[in-house]
Amino acid sequence: MKSKVIYSENPYEHWSDITDVNGKIVLDLGCGWIEQGHESTTEYFIKRGAAKIIGVDINEAEIQKLQAIYPDHVFICKAVETKTDLFDLIAKYKPEVVKMDIEGFEKLLKFLGSLLTVREIAIEYHNNECKNIILSKLDELGFDILAVNRFGYFCTDVEIMGVIHAKK
């Protein structure tokens, strides 16, 4: 298993373990931040050949901007706060890749019995409890943990926050 320290929100560093989205449907949970000095995750995945982005964010202005820039993709203004919210998005859009950056709600993963079509997932965790829940659930669902990366910014303890990357 790989591990590195992440020093920015730039997707080339933050989500760099997701390398093969070419021709795939990507569910981008927490897709906002299009005006931050570098590409958004939506732009990052489109440039890597994603067939379709399903972008979800609670910031309506960001969703409207993304929809205007990328009309061939789907953008939804919605908070993902329940296991039903998460499962319904996966069941409806059938993503092969999921990027999850939904500030604490990543723990919803523990309530799912299946991730259906998902073969690759990267999840930003926000505390050690969430990290352990995610690692356990991904293992239970048959995913191989490829990386547990830690943040070198936003917090003084690099063990508190990070990104887990897994594949089936």
C-alpha positions, -999 to 999 in steps of 0.1 A, spaced: 0 0 0 12 35 -9 12 65 13 22 101 7 16 135 22 -8 157 2 0 195 4 -28 210 -16 -64 207 -31 -49 207 -66 -64 175 -81 -31 166 -98 -18 160 -62 -49 155 -42 -66 129 -64 -36 118 -85 -41 81 -75 -72 80 -98 -53 75 -130 -77 56 -153 -110 73 -160 -108 71 -198 -142 62 -211 -157 58 -176 -186 73 -157 -172 93 -127 -194 103 -97 -177 134 -84 -191 140 -49 -180 175 -39 -173 187 -74 -173 225 -67 -143 248 -63 -140 257 -100 -123 291 -92 -95 281 -69 -63 288 -89 -62 253 -104 -85 228 -122 -116 215 -104 -119 178 -101 -145 179 -128 -120 195 -152 -93 170 -140 -114 140 -149 -127 154 -182 -91 160 -193 -83 124 -185 -111 112 -208 -140 105 -185 -170 96 -207 -195 113 -182 -192 132 -150 -220 132 -125 -210 161 -104 -227 167 -70 -222 197 -47 -242 218 -23 -230 251 -39 -257 261 -64 -235 288 -80 -207 262 -87 -232 237 -101 -246 263 -125 -211 273 -137 -201 237 -142 -233 229 -161 -227 260 -184 -191 250 -191 -197 213 -195 -233 208 -208 -227 172 -218 -223 162 -182 -247 160 -153 -245 184 -123 -267 182 -93 -271 207 -65 -277 184 -35 -263 176 -1 -254 139 3 -265 134 39 -280 99 41 -272 64 29 -302 67 6 -288 98 -10 -255 80 -17 -270 47 -28 -296 64 -51 -268 83 -70 -248 51 -75 -279 31 -85 -291 58 -110 -259 68 -127 -239 35 -124 -205 51 -120 -173 30 -123 -153 56 -104 -163 76 -74 -145 106 -59 -159 114 -25 -151 147 -8 -183 155 12 -169 168 45 -177 142 72 -205 124 53 -180 98 40 -190 78 70 -223 70 51 -203 44 33 -206 21 63 -243 17 58 -241 4 22 -243 -33 14 -229 -28 -21 -213 -2 -43 -229 -19 -74 -209 -8 -105 -181 10 -86 -147 -5 -94 -125 24 -81 -131 49 -53 -111 77 -36 -125 91 -4 -113 121 16 -116 113 53 -118 139 80 -109 121 112 -95 87 123 -129 72 131 -140 79 95 -107 66 82 -112 33 101 -148 29 91 -139 35 54 -110 10 55 -131 -17 71 -161 -12 48 -140 -11 16 -123 -44 27 -157 -59 34 -169 -49 0 -139 -66 -17 -119 -35 -25 -81 -36 -24 -67 -5 -5 -40 10 -28 -32 41 -9 -38 59 24 -25 94 19 -23 121 46 -28 158 46 1 181 52 -21 212 53 -53 222 71 -42 203 102 -12 200 124 -15 162 127 -11 145 93 -29 114 107 -62 133 111 -72 139 74 -63 123 41 -75 104 11 -80 66 8 -78 51 -27 -91 16 -35 -100 -6 -65 -117 -39 -71 
